[in-house]
Each structure stands twice: as structure tokens, then as C-alpha cells.
Amino acid sequence: MAEPIFKIEGGRKKARIEIIPLIDVIFFLLATFVLFTLSLNKIKSVPVNLPVATPSNEKPPEDTVTLQISDQGTCYWNHELITLAEIGPRLQSYKSQTQTPRVLIAGDDKAKFGITVLALDEVRKAGIEQVSVETRVRQTGR
């Protein structure tokens, strides 16, 4: 004969937790969840035509200044070697001499990010709004 669920010891009944039915319920919920997720349809989305970037071989306008930053921290103003301190005054004079000043910032493939940001700050301080950053890699000073 099976043992009773409640045992009497000293007049007190002791409760016993049955694990087997709990495991059965968990497996039932798991199987239901798996079957439900397998029956879901894939979400269909709206097709979107995204633009594709095409490289341009156009040269910048003649009055555009090319400011290059090398991996050693040197700067080139239209292929002329300059120091970082010379960038600000040159940009100020360039802005006063040109009706629509444009600056193209190019860097070496190993150029430091901090020096490039300093050059961008100098362009911003000079008040030049048309700034481009070159993404192709070329040798510095050329």
C-alpha cells in the first residue's frame, strides 16, 4: 500500500510537495510554446529602395583648399608643408579672400584622429561652412 500524503507525527500533519506533476506542467507549457512559435508566419515588410553610393571622379573646384593630415602629425596646405599653428591664420586669410570658401580635409590611412579633429575645429573657428572630408586614401602631400 502506498504511503499517505500526510503523515501524522505527534498530532501534526506534514505536507509533501509532489514534483512530478509540476514537471509535467512545465513540459506541456514548453511544447505549447514551441508549437506556437513554429506556426507563426514570417513578418512581411515593405520593400524600400535605398540609395547606392557611387564614387565620384569629379575634382573639387579650383578655389577649394585641401588640408591634409599625415600620420606624423604634419599638415599640408595644398601640398605645402605647414605646422598645425599655421592652419588658423591661413584659414582666416583664405576666407577673407574667397567669396565661397571650401575646405577638403584628407588624412593618411594612419593619421591620428585627434589632430584631424583639431584641424576641423580650426575650420569651424574660421567660420567656413563648406567642409568635406575625403574618404579615399592617398599619400600625404600629393
C-alpha positions in Angstrom: 0.0 0.0 0.0 1.3 3.5 -0.8 2.2 5.9 1.8 -0.3 8.6 2.6 0.4 12.1 1.5 0.1 13.4 5.0 2.0 11.8 7.9 0.9 12.2 11.4 3.7 12.8 13.9 2.7 13.9 17.2 -0.7 15.1 16.1 0.6 17.4 13.3 0.2 16.8 9.6 3.2 17.3 7.4 2.6 18.5 3.8 4.6 17.0 0.9 5.2 18.7 -2.4 4.9 16.5 -5.5 7.5 17.4 -8.2 6.3 15.0 -11.0 3.1 16.9 -11.8 5.0 20.2 -11.7 7.5 18.8 -14.3 4.6 17.6 -16.5 3.1 21.1 -16.5 6.4 22.7 -17.4 6.9 20.3 -20.3 3.3 20.9 -21.5 3.9 24.7 -21.5 7.3 24.3 -23.3 5.7 22.1 -26.0 2.9 24.6 -26.4 5.3 27.5 -26.8 7.4 25.6 -29.4 4.4 24.7 -31.5 3.0 28.2 -31.3 6.3 29.8 -32.4 6.6 27.3 -35.3 3.2 28.2 -36.6 3.9 31.9 -36.7 4.1 33.4 -40.2 7.1 35.5 -41.2 6.6 39.2 -40.9 6.4 40.7 -44.4 7.9 44.2 -44.8 7.5 47.0 -47.2 10.2 47.0 -49.9 12.4 50.1 -49.7 14.7 51.3 -52.5 17.8 52.6 -50.6 20.2 54.9 -52.4 23.5 53.4 -53.6 26.7 55.3 -53.2 28.6 55.8 -56.4 32.2 57.1 -56.3 32.8 60.4 -58.0 35.8 61.2 -60.0 35.0 64.9 -60.1 37.7 67.2 -59.0 36.9 69.8 -56.4 36.5 73.4 -57.6 39.8 75.3 -58.1 39.4 77.6 -55.1 39.0 74.6 -52.7 41.8 74.3 -50.2 43.0 70.8 -49.5 44.1 70.3 -45.9 45.9 67.0 -45.4 46.9 65.5 -42.1 49.8 62.9 -42.0 50.5 60.1 -39.6 53.4 62.1 -38.1 51.1 65.0 -37.2 52.3 67.3 -40.0 49.8 69.2 -42.1 49.8 70.1 -45.8 48.0 73.2 -47.2 47.5 72.4 -50.9 50.6 70.2 -51.0 52.7 72.8 -49.0 54.0 71.6 -45.6 52.8 73.8 -42.7 52.6 73.5 -39.0 49.4 73.0 -37.0 49.6 76.5 -35.6 49.6 78.0 -39.2 46.2 76.5 -40.1 44.1 79.1 -38.2 45.7 82.2 -39.7 45.7 80.7 -43.2 42.0 79.8 -43.0 41.2 83.4 -41.9 43.1 84.9 -44.8 41.6 82.3 -47.2 38.1 83.2 -46.0 38.6 86.9 -46.4 40.0 86.4 -50.0 37.4 84.0 -51.3 33.7 84.5 -51.8 32.6 80.9 -51.0 35.5 79.2 -49.1 35.6 75.4 -49.3 37.9 73.1 -47.4 38.6 69.5 -48.2 40.2 67.6 -45.2 42.1 64.5 -46.2 44.1 62.2 -43.9 46.7 59.5 -44.2 45.5 55.9 -43.6 47.4 56.0 -40.3 46.7 59.7 -39.3 45.8 60.4 -35.7 42.2 61.2 -35.1 42.9 63.9 -32.6 45.0 66.1 -35.0 42.3 65.8 -37.6 39.7 67.0 -35.1 41.9 69.9 -34.2 42.0 70.8 -37.9 38.2 70.6 -38.1 38.0 72.8 -35.1 40.2 75.4 -36.8 37.9 75.3 -39.8 34.9 75.8 -37.6 36.5 78.7 -35.7 37.3 80.4 -39.0 33.6 80.2 -39.9 33.9 78.2 -43.0 30.7 76.2 -43.6 31.5 74.2 -46.7 33.8 71.4 -45.4 34.3 68.0 -46.9 36.2 65.0 -45.6 37.9 62.8 -48.1 37.3 59.1 -47.6 39.8 57.7 -50.1 43.3 57.1 -49.0 46.2 58.9 -50.8 49.8 59.7 -49.9 50.1 62.8 -47.8 51.5 65.9 -49.6 50.2 64.8 -53.0 
